[in-house]
Amino acid sequence: MSLRNKIVHETPESKALKELRQKRELSLQKVADLMLVSKQLPYLMECGRADITAEYVVKFLHALDYTLADFEHLVGKEAGN
C-alpha cells in the first residue's frame, strides 16, 4: 500500500467505497473489524490518502456482502459526476 500522506486525492473508487459502507450503516471501525485490517486502512482508502488495491476492494466487498458489479456501478456513477 502506498501512502500519499498529506496528499488527498479522492477518486471514483474511494467515493464508491464510502458510499457502500454508508449504505450498510457501518462505522469505519466496524468495517476494519469485519475485514480484519487496521482501523486506519478503511479511512485512508476512503479519504484518498492511500492507493486502493484490487485485493482491498475484493476483501471489502466480501466483508460487506457486495458484488463487484455493485462497486463498478458506483465507480461509473462517481466518474460521471
N, C-alpha and C positions, 0 to 999 in steps of 0.2 A: 504494500500500500504506500502510495506516495502522498505525503502530506504537503499541502500548499501553505501551511502556517497561517499567515495573516492575509493571504490572498483568497478571497471568496469568489468563486465562480459557479453560481447556480446554473445547472444545466436542466434540460427537459427531464433527464433521468433522475436527478436529485429531487426535483419537484414532484415527479411521479411517486418516488419512494415515500415522500412526506404525505402525499395525498392518500396513498394506500394505507399507511399507518393510521392516519386520522380517521379514515373510513371505519377502521376496526376499533376506534376509540381507545387506542393503546398509547401509553407513555413511551418515551424513548427508553426508559429503564426496563419496561416490560418487554419491549422488542429485543433489547440486548439479552435479557434473561431467556427468552424463547429461542434466540439464535445461538446462545452460549458464546457470546462475544463480550468484549469490554463495553462498559456503559457509554464510553465516549464514541465508539465506532458509528452507531446509527446517527448520532448528532453530526459527526464530521462528514458523513456521506450526504445527509440531507441539506446541510448548510453550504456545501460546496467547498469544504476545506480539505477534502481528500478525494482522490480519484476513485470512481466506482468501478469495481471489477465485476466480471461476469460471475465469478464464484460468489461474491457478496450478493448479487441480485438473486441467484438461484437459492442461496441459503435463506434470504429474506422472504422470497415468495413461498418457499416450503414452510417456513415457520409461521407465516401469516395465512396460509392456505389460499394463496392466489395462484393464478396461472401466468405463464409467460405472455399469453395473449392479453391478460388484464394489464400487465405492465406496459407492453408495447402500445396498447391502445392509448394509455395516458401519456406516454412519451410522445406519440404522434400528436395528441391534442395539445400538449405543452409546447411542442416545437412550432405549432401553427399559430400560437399567440404572439 
